[in-house]
Amino acid sequence: MTQTDKVLSRKEGRVGTVIFNNPERHNAMSLPMWEATARILEDFARDAEVRVVVLTGAGGKAFVSGADISRFEDERADAEAVARYNAAVERAYATVHEFPKPTIAMIRGYCIGGGLGLAVCCDLRICAEDSRFALPAARLGLGYAYAGIRRFIDLVGPAFTKEIFFTARQFDAAEAREMGLVNRVLPDAEVEPYVRDYAETIAGNAPLTVNAVKFIVGEALEDEAKRDVARCAEMVQRCFASNDYHEGRKAFMEKRKPVFTGT
């Protein structure tokens, strides 16, 4: 386990974990925490042993409850500071959203503001029954940039995106599931073992296939003129040319679990 600016990271086998570790403030995010998040994920992206990354909050009361308001006077004192803060947040979002491997948000308790924006950047969201979700920008007079709103639209569609932003209210886990904001809702005690099993299941599958599917889904959500169809085809072809394709067929015939290497 390593710690940087109240963000912890650990690697267990093929699963990397990012833990937002500011529980006394419901894991509210400071500028150093946003910057550390991007650095940790960039390290995991370069680590060939890591096939899946889980993001979660410490303490069991919150995933991330938004920005740490107690740091605003230092971190958002003037226009230049605000620009730096916003750039760090968007870099963290983009690092998660564009991460080349699967990501899972493991959510307990509050997932508010920047925390919800971060969770939406992940591929999968699994939450506890008592989780609460909100994007309170309209209560604070904050503007929300195109890239962030587009990620919500891609996930839950325009109508639910408008509801989330227009009302700025808290949604419970059942409502979040109904909107498609989360994939699964579980009793609190079951969340961690379920996510651990899910991450191990994904990590045990052929990484070239999984990562190709992630990339192609992302391209399908892009405007047609921006889609890199050639790279999609190249990634599919790489799967068929891989040792893992041979291993998968051989393991199926031999009725055993395949051992994929990503080559």
Secondary structure, 3 states (H helix, E strand, C coil): CEEECCEEEEEECCEEEEEECCHHHCCCECHHHHHHHHHHHHHHHHCCCCCEEEEEECCCCEEECCECHHHHHHHCCCHHHHHHHHHHHHHHHHHHHCCCCCEEEEECCEEECHHHHHHHHCCEEEEECCCEEECCHHHHCCCCCHHHHHHHHHHHHHHHHHHHHHHCCCEEHHHHHHHCCCCEEECHHHHHHHHHHHHHHHHHCCHHHHHHHHHHHHHHCCCHHHCCHHHHHHHHHHHHCCHHHHHHHHHHHCCCCCCCCCC
